[in-house]
């Protein structure tokens, strides 16, 4: 039986995959196929001639004492069909692997990072969905409708930035998924704009986001002479303004992280002013924030968004109470 060596050499020249590597893969696959043939001899090997493409199965010949004294040709009669199909399958798989390696090679360090790209077209076909194909350099990535901010609308040719959400390799090769709604998109944008974050001087301790509406981030620095919040805001608000513009005007609250829960919760309810925070149940992380009557709506936010994001940011359940309602005695903290 013969395998077309010219096909293997084409793969070698176009993809840079050695013929020896392809031949070894074919021999291994054929040996596995031979071992499943009834009457297969244990210890056999498959050999493929690098010049002619002829495949042979060589089985060990043993004497009466079990010693190997030679080899004999044990190639099954219908092995040609199996060999041809196997070779085609190996070549196809190597083509898929090569494409996957090409994509992974350029993206292996970019998962979780922000990339720039150009919108190409609707990935689902005309009018079928909001999924978009995005040219990010060497290939296309997909930005699913659910990973887009509902208020954003992109057209062919638009330049956008997005987070590399996932890089996967499957039977169809490698694929890259993007996101503009993931909280880490905001985190990475700040890292790109704020050198102190990139260098580790300033740390984003927590982040809560409702894409397209509002994001809250809590920042901290181990260096006492560094103003973490000020570093993120930038001179005249330039740094945070750049991120806000990229997010289409999404509001961003930057607050100082504090190990003291009451202090942290008070800051997290920004831009509302908080008179005090009572810890109701430390083990269940329940707290009450007392605010001036005219700050109640601001503290809660439209559709409770502000207090909901503050709760996500701090990890505490927060009850908002008006100052005028605080006629009852303050509850003691439970340990």
Beta strands, then each sheet from edge to edge (+ up, - down):
strand 1: 45-48
strand 2: 55-62
strand 3: 68-73
strand 4: 114-122
strand 5: 132-135
strand 6: 140-143
strand 7: 159-170
strand 8: 173-179
strand 9: 202-210
strand 10: 214-221
strand 11: 251-256
strand 12: 276-281
strand 13: 286-291
strand 14: 317-322
sheet 1: 1+ 2- 3+
sheet 2: 4+ 5- 6+ 8+ 7- 4+
sheet 3: 9+ 10- 11-
sheet 4: 12+ 13- 14-
end
